[in-house]
Amino acid sequence: MTQPVSPPRDSTHKLPPVDRLPAFRGLLGHADVRTLSLLGVLAALVLIGGITRPDEFLDTRNLQLVLTQASVIGVVTVGMTFVITSGGIDLSVGAIVALSSVWATTVATQEFGFAGILFTAVLVGVGCGLVNGLLIAYGGMVPFIATLAMLASARGLALQITDGKTQIVGVTSLLDLGERDAYVLGVPPLVMVFAVVTVCGWLILNRTTFGRRTVAVGGNAEAARLAGIDVRRQRLYLYLLSGLCCGIAAFLLIVLSGSGQNTNGNLYELDAIAAAIIGGTLLTGGRGTITGSVLGVLIFTTITNIFALNNLQSDVQQIAKGAIIVAAVLVQRRTASTT
């Protein structure tokens, strides 16, 4: 007697949705906790600023200034988040911003007007990112060494171009972007550019194959290679992306300051790395969050603003930033040990 054959099961029908998988729910839970924690810290800082300097800190112009200042380093941090998520590091972002800003503000470049300055800033940034990517992905150099060499070279070239002088921008259409008349519903154009870069970065990291490959390379490069991912090409693209963000940031800095200087972008690499880390991006790679990085930038920028308004010493400000970074790393280690 033959046994009745049951119809084949649809294995996909029995699989739970992705958002119901325990690991995914745990990841979301930790992400929510991190985001809420960062929002809580930011809210506490706003409260402190409102209590200590209510008239100055809560003034609309001061809040616009905070967001504008956060925009430049924020764009750099978006690119840095991708690089760190992949398990790399980029110590040259500040120097690339400086080189891009001075190259884009030379007399020869300014003759081409607004478009010439924008194009040059972005092109120099991408070019530096290309050199970093080639050295790391195809030259086999350690990211720390390659980007450190770029830091020194870009700073030196920026100093050579400017001869230690400040290059003043005379393109009226560019300078007008920094005026209050250019604000849209009270939002500075630089902040809108930062918002666009942030949204694009979030979508690329969380909703595209490129983003998934970035996380895979950072989590386990060898496993990613065996899965068919071209790890070297992916790393090249990531440093190109970081260079692009530096070029955009250099252009924003030119608009903000109306000049190009070889000292631009000083310590941007440390601020960008710190913002990404406290935002929840693992320094060892494999996990990154654009939202957390942006909140990290806003926290640091708000701290700087509060200290400036209260006439506090910059050394105390640096100590406070260092304490926040240490606390963030300890939280990361605790979170990682419980997952």
N, C-alpha and C positions, 0 to 999 in steps of 0.2 A: 504494500500500500504506500503509495507515494505521498509524501508530506506536501501540504499546500505551500506553494512558494509565495511568500509575502512580497508585496511590491517594494522595489528598492526605496530606501529612505533618501529624502533630500537632506543631505548632511548640512547644507547651508541653512536649511530651515530651522534646525535645532540649535544653531549657534546663537548665543545671546548677542544683542547689539554691542558694538564696541564700547559704548559709554557705560555698559553694565558689567564689563569685565572687572574683576577685583583690582588688578594691577592698574588699569586705566583710572578707576575710581580713586585709588590711592594717590596716583599722580595728580589728578585734578584736585583732590583734597589738599595736598601739600601746596599746589600752585595757588589755590584760593587762600590758604593761610598766609603764604608769603605776600600775596597781593594786599590782603587786608592788613597785614602787619605794616607793610610799607605805607599804605594809605593812613594808618594810624599814626605812624611816625611823622608823616607829612602834615597831618592835621594838628599834631602836637606842636610842631614847629610854627605853623601858622598861628596857633593860639599863643605861643610864646611871643612871637613877633607882634601880635595884636595887643598883648598885655604890656610889653616893654615899650613899644613905640607905636601906639595905636594910630596917631595921625599920619606918621610917615609910612609905616609898613602897609597899612590897609588902603593907602591912597592908590587910586587907579593907575597913575603913572608909575608908581613903584612896582605894582604887580605886573604891569606891562614890561617894565625893565627886567624883572626876574625871568619872565618867560622868554624875552628876547635874548638875554644872556645864556639861558639854558638851551636855546635853539642851536647855537654853534657847536658846543660840546656835545649836545644831544645827537646831532647828525653823525658826528664822529663815533659816538657810542653805539649807534645802530650798526655801523660797519664792524666795530670791535666785537659786538655780541656774536655776529656770525663767525668771526675768526676764532674766538674763544670756544664757541660751541663745537667747532670742528677739532678742538684739541690744540689749536695754534695760539700764537700771541703776536701782537704787532706793536713794537716799541717805537715805531717811526712815525706814528700818525701826527704828532705835534709838529715834527720837522717837515713832514709833507705839507701840512697846512701852511707853514711858514714859507716854504719854497713856492707853493702854488700862489700864495697871496702876493709875493714880491715879483714873481715872473708875470703875473697877470696885471701888475700895476706899473710896469715899465713904460717909459714914454712911447716906445714903439708899439706896444700893445694897446695903449689907450687911444692911439690914432684910429683904431678899429671900433671904438665906442663900446657900448654896453655888451654887444654880442661878442666882441673880441675878448673882453675881460672874462666873461663867463666861460667862453670856449677854452681859453688858455688855462684858467684855474682848474677846470674839469680835466682837460687833457693832461696837464702836469700831474695831477693826482692819480689818474688812471695809469700814466706812464710809470710812476714810482711803484704803484701797486703791481704792475706787470713785472718790473724788475724783482720785487720781493717774491712774487709768485713763482717766477722762473728759477730763482736761486733755491727756493725751498722745495718746490714740487719736483723739478727736474734736475736741479743741481745737488740735491741731497743735503742741503745745509739745514742746520737746526734753526727753527724760526727765531729763537732768541738772538742768535748770532747774526743772521741775515738782516733782521729788522734793526738791530743795534748798529750795524754797518750803514744801513740806509739813514738812520737817525743822524749819525755823524756826517755823512756825505751831504745830505739834504740841508742840514744846518750850515755847513761850510759853503755850499753853493749859494744859499740864500744870502749869507753874509757877503760873499763875493759880488753878487749882483747888486746889492744895495750899497756896498762900501760902507756899511754901518749907518746909513742914513735912512730917514723915513721917506717913502715915496707917496706923495700926495696925489689923490685921485681928482681929476678935473672933469669927469664925465657927469654932467648934470642929471641925466636920466637915471643913472645908477644911484647917485646920492639922494635923489628924491625918494627912493624906496625907504630910506631911513627916517623920513619926515612924517609927522603925525597926519599930514594930509593924505598920505598913502595908506593909512590904516583902513581896514574894511570892518565895519561894525565894531570899532575899537580894538581890532586884532591886528598887530603889526604883520607886515608881509613875511618877515623872517620866521615868525611863529607859524604862519600858514605853511611855509616850505617845510619846516620841521615836522608839522603834523602830517603832511603828505609823505615825507620820507618814512615816518614812523608807521603809518598805515601800510605803505608798500612793503616795508621790512617785515611787519607782522604777517601779512598775507603770504609773502615769499617763504618765510620760515615755517609757518603753520599750515599752509594750504597748497603747497607745490611740491613736486618731486625734488626740486633743488633743495628745499628745506629739509625734507626727509633724508636726503643723501648727506646733507651737512651734519645732521644729528648722528647718522649711522657712522660716518667717518670719525666723528669725535668719540663715539662710544667704543668702537673697535674697528680700527682701520683695516686690519687683516681680514676680519669677517666681512667688512664692506667690500673689499676687493674680491673675495671669493663669491660674494653675491652678485658680482658683475658690475660694480661701481668703479669707474675710472678714478681712483683716489687722487692721483697726481693732477688730473685735469680739474677735479673738484676743488682742490686746494688752490690751484691757479686762479680759478674763478672767484674764490673767496677773497683773495688778496686784491684782485681787481676791484671787487665790490668795496673793500675797505678803502682803496685808493680813490674810488669814485666818491665815496662819502666825504673823504678828506678834501677833495676838490670842491664839492658843494659847500662844505663848511668854510673853506677859504673864501669863497665868493660871499657868503653871508657875513664873514668877518670884515671883508672889504667894505660892504655896505654899512656895517655897524660903525666902523672906525673911520671910514673915508680915506684909508691909506693902506700901504703895504709895508710891513717891517719884518726884519729877519728874526725878531724876538716873538713874533706871533706864534700862538699854539704852544707856548711854553708849559710843560708838564701836562699837556692834554692827554698823553698816553696814560699817565697815572690816574687822572680823573676818569677817563673812559673805562679803564680796567676796573677801578674801584666801583663805579656806578653799575657796571655789568655784574660784578660779584655780589654787591649788596642786593641787586635786583633778583638774584637767584640763578644766574648763569654759572655753571660749574667750571672752575678754572682748569679742571682736568679734561673737560670736554664731555660731549654726550647729552647735554641739556642746556637750553638757552631760552630766554624769555625777553622779548622786545618790550612788553609792558613793564616788567620789573626793571629793566634797564632805564627806561624813560623815567619811572618813578625815582630811581636812584639819582638820576641827573637832577631832577627837581628838588630832591632832598638836599643834595650838596649845594645847589645854587641858592636855595632858601637859607641854608646855614650861613653861606657867605654874605648874603644880604642882611641877615639879622645881626651878624657880627659887625658889619660895616655901619649899620644904623646906630648901634650901641657903642661905637668907637672902641671896640675890643681889639686886643692885639691879634695879629695874624697867626702868631705861634699857638695861641689858645685854640684858634679855629682849626689849625692843622692837627692838634691833639684830639679835638672832637671828631674830626673826620677819621683819624686813625682808629679811635675807639669804635666808631660805627663799623668800620671795615672788619676789625677783629671780631666784633659781635656777630656780624653777618656770616663770616667764615665758620664760626663756632656753631651757629644755627644750621648752616649747610651740612656740617659734619654730623650733627645730631639727627638731621632729617635723613641723611643718606644711610645712617646706621639703623634707622627704624624702618626703612623700605626693603 
